[in-house]
Amino acid sequence: MSCLGVLFAVPEDVVGHIKALPMEERPEYISLSLEELYFEDYPERTAELDKAWDAIHRSLTDGTLSFDCGEYPLGGVILGGEILYYDGAEYDDYIITAKSPEEVKNIYTQLAGLTKKQFREGYDKIDETYPDERGDEDFEYSWEYLQDAVPFFRLAAEKGLWVLFTADQ
């Protein structure tokens, strides 16, 4: 399931718009409308996670890749929040989750205090279903992407924005 992941900090009306779309149109809206707008006009409201999102999620949860596998708030950083697209069956080619402003504030508070040692302890618990080779290089890659996301979460928390996580399959 490890493809490119992106975080977007958006106002509530964007989340409402996505929810109002038919399920099958949601990924297209993200890739054709939201990505272009936010990467060009609101780069501070985006955080690219590349393929590191998978290891980040597993390291902050129980080591598995699941929507319900970790304690909140750190378990909510990637796959937490409301699932707007993904059912593991018909709609399994993309992932969209949305975290409320309150969830974002709690996530940021926990991320700001997370140490590299704590993240490594979580990383070392990643299970055998992880698609990449685990090791120091992958750990550092994942840690750097997570560190780049901390200011993003701070901005979203300060501005009371929702956070979308998206990943193509």
C-alpha positions as CSV (number, residue, x, y, z in Angstrom):
1,M,0.0,0.0,0.0
2,S,3.0,2.3,0.0
3,C,2.7,5.0,-2.6
4,L,3.0,8.8,-2.5
5,G,1.3,10.5,0.4
6,V,0.4,14.2,0.9
7,L,-1.1,16.2,3.7
8,F,-3.3,19.2,3.0
9,A,-4.4,21.8,5.6
10,V,-7.9,22.9,4.4
11,P,-10.9,24.9,5.6
12,E,-14.0,23.0,6.6
13,D,-15.8,23.9,3.4
14,V,-13.3,21.9,1.4
15,V,-14.0,18.8,3.5
16,G,-17.7,19.4,3.1
17,H,-17.2,19.7,-0.7
18,I,-15.4,16.4,-0.8
19,K,-18.1,14.7,1.3
20,A,-20.7,16.0,-1.0
21,L,-19.1,14.4,-4.1
22,P,-19.9,10.9,-5.1
23,M,-17.3,8.5,-3.7
24,E,-15.9,7.6,-7.1
25,E,-15.2,11.4,-7.9
26,R,-13.2,12.2,-4.7
27,P,-9.8,11.1,-5.8
28,E,-10.1,13.0,-9.1
29,Y,-11.1,16.1,-7.2
30,I,-8.0,15.8,-5.1
31,S,-5.6,15.1,-7.9
32,L,-7.0,17.5,-10.5
33,S,-8.3,20.4,-8.4
34,L,-6.9,20.4,-4.8
35,E,-3.4,19.4,-5.6
36,E,-2.9,22.0,-8.3
37,L,-4.4,24.8,-6.2
38,Y,-2.6,24.0,-3.0
39,F,0.9,23.2,-4.4
40,E,0.8,26.5,-6.4
41,D,-1.1,28.9,-4.1
42,Y,-0.8,27.4,-0.6
43,P,2.5,25.5,-0.4
44,E,2.7,26.1,3.3
45,R,-0.6,24.2,3.6
46,T,0.9,21.0,2.1
47,A,3.3,18.5,3.4
48,E,4.6,15.8,1.0
49,L,5.4,12.6,2.7
50,D,6.6,10.6,-0.4
51,K,6.5,6.9,0.5
52,A,7.6,7.6,4.1
53,W,3.9,7.9,5.2
54,D,3.7,4.1,5.5
55,A,6.7,3.8,7.9
56,I,5.6,6.9,9.7
57,H,2.1,5.5,10.3
58,R,3.5,2.1,11.4
59,S,6.0,3.7,13.7
60,L,3.4,5.8,15.4
61,T,1.0,2.9,15.9
62,D,1.3,-0.8,16.5
63,G,3.6,-1.5,13.6
64,T,0.9,-2.5,11.2
65,L,-0.8,-0.7,8.3
66,S,-4.4,-0.3,9.4
67,F,-7.0,2.5,10.0
68,D,-7.6,1.4,13.5
69,C,-4.2,0.3,14.9
70,G,-2.9,2.9,17.2
71,E,-3.6,5.1,20.1
72,Y,-4.8,8.6,19.5
73,P,-3.4,11.2,18.9
74,L,-0.2,9.8,17.3
75,G,-2.1,7.0,15.8
76,G,-4.2,9.6,13.9
77,V,-1.3,11.4,12.2
78,I,-1.7,9.5,8.9
79,L,-4.7,7.2,8.7
80,G,-6.6,8.6,11.6
81,G,-9.7,10.7,11.3
82,E,-12.7,10.2,9.1
83,I,-12.2,7.9,6.1
84,L,-13.4,9.8,3.1
85,Y,-12.2,7.3,0.5
86,Y,-11.1,3.8,1.0
87,D,-13.1,0.6,1.7
88,G,-10.6,-2.1,0.9
89,A,-12.8,-3.4,-1.8
90,E,-14.4,-1.3,-4.5
91,Y,-12.6,1.9,-3.5
92,D,-9.1,0.7,-2.8
93,D,-7.1,2.7,-5.3
94,Y,-6.7,5.8,-3.2
95,I,-6.9,6.9,0.4
96,I,-8.4,10.1,1.8
97,T,-8.8,10.7,5.5
98,A,-9.8,14.0,7.3
99,K,-8.8,15.1,10.7
100,S,-10.8,17.8,12.5
101,P,-9.2,21.0,13.8
102,E,-9.5,19.6,17.4
103,E,-7.8,16.3,16.3
104,V,-5.1,18.4,14.5
105,K,-4.3,20.4,17.7
106,N,-4.0,17.2,19.7
107,I,-1.8,15.6,17.0
108,Y,0.4,18.6,16.8
109,T,0.9,18.7,20.6
110,Q,2.0,15.1,20.6
111,L,4.2,15.4,17.5
112,A,6.0,18.4,18.9
113,G,7.1,16.4,21.9
114,L,8.0,13.2,20.0
115,T,11.7,12.3,20.3
116,K,13.8,10.5,17.7
117,K,14.3,7.7,20.2
118,Q,10.6,7.2,20.7
119,F,10.1,7.2,16.9
120,R,12.9,4.6,16.6
121,E,11.2,2.4,19.2
122,G,8.0,2.4,17.1
123,Y,9.9,1.9,13.9
124,D,11.6,-1.2,15.3
125,K,8.1,-2.7,15.9
126,I,7.1,-2.5,12.2
127,D,5.7,-5.9,11.1
128,E,6.8,-8.1,8.3
129,T,4.1,-6.8,5.9
130,Y,6.1,-3.5,5.4
131,P,6.9,-3.4,1.7
132,D,10.3,-1.7,1.9
133,E,13.6,-2.9,3.5
134,R,13.8,-1.7,7.1
135,G,17.0,-0.3,8.4
136,D,18.8,2.8,9.4
137,E,18.5,4.5,6.0
138,D,14.7,3.9,5.8
139,F,14.4,5.0,9.4
140,E,16.2,8.3,8.8
141,Y,14.2,8.9,5.6
142,S,10.9,8.4,7.5
143,W,12.1,10.5,10.5
144,E,13.0,13.4,8.2
145,Y,9.7,13.4,6.4
146,L,7.9,13.3,9.8
147,Q,10.0,16.3,11.0
148,D,9.1,18.2,7.9
149,A,5.4,17.6,8.7
150,V,5.6,19.1,12.3
151,P,5.6,22.8,11.2
152,F,2.7,21.9,8.8
153,F,0.6,20.5,11.7
154,R,1.5,23.6,13.8
155,L,0.2,25.9,11.1
156,A,-2.9,23.8,10.7
157,A,-3.5,23.8,14.4
158,E,-2.9,27.5,14.8
159,K,-5.3,28.4,11.9
160,G,-8.0,25.9,13.0
161,L,-7.8,24.0,9.7
162,W,-8.7,20.4,8.8
163,V,-6.0,18.1,7.7
164,L,-6.5,15.7,4.8
165,F,-4.2,12.8,4.2
166,T,-4.1,11.5,0.6
167,A,-2.3,8.6,-1.0
168,D,-2.6,7.1,-4.4
169,Q,-2.2,3.4,-4.8
